[in-house]
Amino acid sequence: MATVPAIVSLEEYLHTEYSPDCEYIDGTIVERNVGKGKHSYTQSELLVRLRQILSAPGKVVLVEQRTRVSESRVRIPDVCVVSKLEEVTTKAPLLCVEVLSPDDRWNRVHASIADYQAMGVPCVWVVDPYERRAWVFDEVEPPSEVRDGVLRARSLSVELPLSDVLPPE
């Protein structure tokens, strides 16, 4: 017998701590795939490298930050760049990054990307450390796989070699 997920209010979600943290999608608490070794390594390197590149004031690089993408949804990008630190991000980040884990499915990743884009995020990176591939979803360019080895966020004037964030082979 299937169980129906309980509906939780946004207020209750925002005042509850989950370990690991969960997303909030239209009243439902949605577990995220927990990162493993290569995921964790890539997420850490993205955080460090982006902090080095974006050291100017007005650019804050965060890991696993609750981001309210709409009135009824809160996503948690693996890494994001914001212009202002908030307890729960409500202003569109300048960049969101999703690092794939072995259990991730593209339909869930695409749903997250769609939510970020609807919020107004100008660039989303998806990095797969297991297949050593990445994709850029830019507001002014069609989605594309990174074929030249460089992650780009035109809106931030950022270029980051993919090999700098991937784990050693």
WOHU-V356760 format. One record per backbone hydrogen bond with DSSP energy under -1.0 kcal/mol. NH is the residue of the N-H (numbers start at 1). CO is the residue of the C=O. Records with the same first field share a line. If there is no record, write none. Layout:
NH: CO / CO
This chain:
8: 27
13: 9
14: 10
15: 11
16: 13
23: 30
24: 74
25: 28
26: 72
28: 25
30: 23
40: 36
41: 37
42: 38
43: 39
44: 40
45: 41
46: 42
47: 43
48: 44
49: 45
50: 46
51: 47
52: 48
53: 49
54: 50
60: 82
62: 80
64: 78
67: 75
68: 89
69: 67
70: 73
74: 24
75: 67
78: 97
79: 97
80: 62
81: 95
82: 60
89: 66
94: 81
95: 81
96: 123
97: 79
98: 125
100: 127
104: 101
109: 105
110: 106
111: 107
112: 108
113: 109
114: 110
115: 111
116: 112
117: 113
118: 114
119: 115
121: 116
124: 137
125: 96
126: 135
127: 98
128: 133
132: 128
133: 128
135: 126
136: 144
137: 124
139: 122
144: 136
146: 134
151: 160
153: 158
156: 153
158: 153
160: 151
162: 149
164: 161
165: 162
166: 162
